[in-house]
């Protein structure tokens, strides 16, 4: 048995939406799922006949409809009505199915993953966007599963598709994070170990879902909708990548040009830098279409401009400049300095502790100059002071 326990960095604060989603799922289980699962199905319920007809088509050999009827609960009929059935799709069921679970173990497993991975994604997106994308990736997960089982009449329930979307965001945005795992392989090994978050999520995607998905041809192998997990994860990956691109390409709000204003000449940026007019250089640079800024400046010029913006109250513009340097010069000088500058902006101006941690770790991996090394290590120390739990490095 391998059980995730926590991740790091895990900054202080209250991830309100994550906690609310967990509370809502638990509340629905306590007030609806558990009581109904203890009640036998009403033999006069008109839905019972449809349920038994559907189940009969997928019964394994040796199991009779009478056996199914004897063990059918009121909750089985409830999930049959409110879970998502690809062969009989209902818009409402796309959302209600995200908050129903097949049992206590199903609920606890999903909520554990949401508890561990949800908070950092919520901090990165903001509460409303996080809730929107949680529901969106949950719907995408369900529809992806339906592509491979369009004729399935069995209901799909559970939050795991939406939570897989959260994991997709996490995979892109927090590659340097670590996860504490409790490994119980009795009698050979029993301990808590710390491993890369990307390694854990890669195992989750490939071994826990992709291989079973292929082997079962997209069906609910063992009662698990692997296709929904894969669909949610892919949706989270794609949205995170698109948001990365948008954050790099879009002009910061304070420098967003008027639609009526003509773009500045390309040489205006260089002229302003030569005069030492950093404010004019920033205005001219961000007035250009983003495609025209590629390699317009040298890494040293971009660093100088980014550092000036960060020191003069323009954190969004500074972060955009550092990101564009990393975009324009993925191999070459200035990368460690750009990561360090972006890390300090994320930490001090944006309050994005986990995002800052990624940049500081990237900077140290690049074997930076002593001054940059000292700044990056100071950044990691600042991150460590803002943790809910201590970080072991």
N, C-alpha and C positions, 0 to 999 in steps of 0.2 A: 504494500500500500504506500502510495506517495501522496501526501496532503500538503497543499500550500498553506502557509501560516500568515505571512505578511510580506510587504514589499518595502523597498527603500530607494530613494528618499520618500518619506511619508510626512509631509509638512503638517504643522499644527493648523487647526481650524476645523470648522464643521462643514463637511460636504452635505449640505441640506438635502439636495435632490437625491443623492445616493441613499442616504439614510431614510428618506421618505419613501423611495421605491421599495427598499427592503421592508419597511414597516407595512406598506400597503400589501405587498405579496404575503407577508406573514399574517396580516389581519384577514385577508381573503381566505387563506388556508384555515385559520382558526374558526372563522365565523361561517364559512360555506363548505370548504372542501372536507374538513375533518368530520363535522356533524353529518353531512350527507353520505360520506363514505361508510358511516356506521348504520345507515338505514337501508334496508332492502328495497329494491325497486318496487314501485307500485304496479301490481299486475294490471291495473286498469289504465295505466298511463299509455296513451296512444303512441308515444315515442318508443315504447318498449319493443313493439313488433318490428319497427324499422331498424332499431338497434340490433336485435337478434338476427334479422335477415342479413345485415351488413357483416356482422361478426362471423356468421356461418360461412361466408365465402373465404375466410382466411383461417379457419380453425385447423390446427394440426391434427393429424390422424390420431384416433383414439379418444378425442375429446368431443363430446356430444353437445348439442344445443341445450339439452337439459342441464348438463354440468354448468354451462355458462349462465343459464337462468338462475340456478341455485346461488351463484356467487355474484350476480349483478347487483350493484348498489344504486341508490338514488344519485350518487355522484357520477357514476358511469353514464347515466342518462344526461346529467347536467353538462358534463364535458362533451358528450355527443352533440348536444344542442349548441354549446357556446365555444367549443374548440373549432379550429379551422379545418374544414374538409375540402381538399382540392377538387374533388368531383362535384361538390355542391358549395361553391365559394360564396361567402357573405362578407360584405365590407365590415360590418360590425365585429365579426369573428376574428378579423385580422388583428384587432386590438384586445378583445376580451381574452383571446387565447394566450396572450403574453403574460397574463396574471393568474393563470390556472396551472396547477402542478399535479403530477400523477401520484404523488405520495410524499411523505415527510423527507425521505432521503433525496428525492428529486429537488424539493424546495431548498433543503439545507445546502446541497452542493452548489446550486445556482447562486444562492445568497452569499455563500462564502466567496465565490469568485467576484461577485459584484462588490462586496465589502473590501476586498483586497485591491482590485484594479480600478474601481469606479471613481475614487476620490481624486486621483491625479488627473484623470481625463476631465472630470467636472471642473477642477480648478483651471485647466488649460482652456476649456471651451467657454466657461461661464455657465450659470445655472440654466437659463432658458434654452440656450443652444444645446446644452448637454441633454436636457429632457427631450427636445425635438429630435436630436440625432439618435437617442436611445430608442424612441418609438419608430423612427424611420428605418434604422437598421434591423429592428425587430420585424417590421413589415417586409423589408427586403429579404430577410432570412426565410420567412414563410413562403414568399413567392418563388425564391430560388429552389426551395425544396419541392414546391408544386410543379416546377418545370420537369422534374424527373419522376414525379408520381402524380400525373394529372388525373388519373382515374381512381385515386385512393379515396375511399369513403370513410376511412378511419380519422378521427379527430387528432389534430396536432396541438399540443398544449405545452406551455412552459416559457420561462423568460430567457432560456439559454441562447436563442437566436439573437435577441437584443444585447445580451451580455457578451456574446461573441463579437458583436459590432464594437462594443467598448474595448474588447481585447485587440481588435484590429487597429483602433486609434492608438492604443497603448504601444503596440508593436512598432508603429512608425515614430511616435513622439518620444518614447522613453527607452531607447536602445541600451543605455548605460545603467538602467535600474537593475536591481537584484531582487530575488525572491528567496525567502526562507522556506525550505521544504522539510517536512517531517517524513523521513524515509523509514518504513517499517518492513524489513524483509527478514522476518524471524526464521531461523535463529542466526542468520549470517550478518545482518547489519541493522542497527536501530540507532538513528541519530538525526539531529537537525543540521542541515547543510544549507549553504547560501550559494546560489547559482545565478547566472545571467537571466534576466527576465525574457529576453528574446529566445534563449534556449528553451525555457519552459513553455513559452507560447508556440514555438516551432514544434515541440513535441505534441502539444495540444492539437495543433492544426493537422500535422502530418500523420502521426501514429494513432491519435485518438479519434480522428475524424476522416481524413482523406483516404487512408487505407481501408478502413471499414466501409466507407462510402463506395469505393471502387468494388470491394468484394461483395457487397450487398446490392450492387447495381442501383444505388440511390434510394433504396427502400428503407423503412425503419428497422434496420438490423438490430435485433435484440431489444426492440422497443425504443431505440434512440434514433432521432432524426438527424443523422450526421450531415445531411445536405443542408439543413437549416443552420447548423453551426458554421459550415463552410460559407454559406451565403452571407450570413451576418458578418463574419470575419472579413470577407472580401469587401463588403460594403463599407465597413469601418476603415479598412486600408485605403480604399479609393477616395473616400471623403477627406481623410487626413492628408493624403497627397495633394488633393485639389486645394485644400485650405493652405497648405504649405506654399503652393505656387501662387495663390492669390495674395498671401501675405508678403511674398517677395516682389511680385510684379506691381501691386497697387501702390500708388503714391500716398504717403502719409496725409492725414486730414489737413494738417496745418500748411502743407505744401501742395494741396490738390489744386491744379490750375483751373481757371474758368474755362468753360467750353468755348467761349468767344475769343479767348486769348490765343494768338498764334504761338506755336512752339518756339522756344528760344533757339538761336543758332548753336550748332554743336560746339563751336570754338568759344562761346561765351563762358562755358564752365571752366575751361582751361585758363582763359584770360582772368577770370575772377580769382582763381587759385594763385596765379602768378602775382596778383596784386595783394594777396593775403586777405581777400574779401571772402571769408568763409560763408557768411550769410548769403551773399550774392551767388556764390558757387552752388550752395544747396538749393536756392530758389531756381536757378537755371537748370540744375541737374534734374530736379523732380518735375520741372515743367516739360521735360522731354518725354515722348512715348517710351515705355519701359524697354521695348525691343531695341531702341536706339542707344540705350545706356550700356549695352553689353560691351565690356572692355573699353569703354570710353575713357576711363581713368585707370591709372596704374594701381596696383595693390597699396602702395604707400600713400597715394593720394586719397584713395577710398578710406584707408584707415585714419588718416589725418582728418578727413571730413566727418567720418563716423564719430571719432573721439570728440571733435568740437561740438557736434550735435548733442552727444550724451552729456557733455559738461555744461551746455548752455540751455538746458530745459527742453530738449526735443527728443525724448526717448524713443518714440515711435519711428521718427525719421532715422535716428541712429541705428535702431535695430534693423530697419530696411536696408540701410547702407551696408551693415555687416553681412546681412543675408545675401545681398547682391554680390559682395566680394566673394563669398563662398560659392555662389552660383557661377560667377565669371571666371574664377581662378581655382578650380577644385584641386589642382595640384600646383604648388608653387609657394612662394614666400607670402607671409602675412596671414596664413590660415590660423595659426595658434593665437595670434593677436586678435583676429576677428572673432574667434570663438570666445576668447576671454572677455573682450569688450561686450559681445552679445550676452554673455553670462551675467556680467554685472548689471547691464540694463534690465535683463529679465528679473534679476533678484531684487535690485533696489527700487527700480521705477515701476515694474509691473507686478511684483510680488509673486512671480512664477518660480517657485523654489525648485521644483523638479526639472523644469525646462532649463533653468540656469545650471543645474547639476550636469545635464547632458553636455553643455558647452564647455564647462570647466574640465570635465573628464576628456572630452575630445582634444582640448588644448594640451593637456598633459600627455596624451598619447602621441602627439606630434613632436615630442622632444624639443620643447621651446627654449628660447634664450632665457638666461637666468632671471631677468626682470619679469618676463611673461610667466615663467614658471612660478615665481613668488606670488604674482597677482592671482594666478589660477588656484594655487594652494590656499591663498587667503580666501578666495571665493568658496572653496569647498569647506573651509572652516566656518564661514558664515552660514552656509547651507546647513551644516551639522548643528549649529546653534538653534536652528528654526525647526527642528524635527520633533514629531510626536514621540518617536522612539529613536535611540541613538543609532547612527550609521557606523558600521564596521567597514573600514577600508583596508 
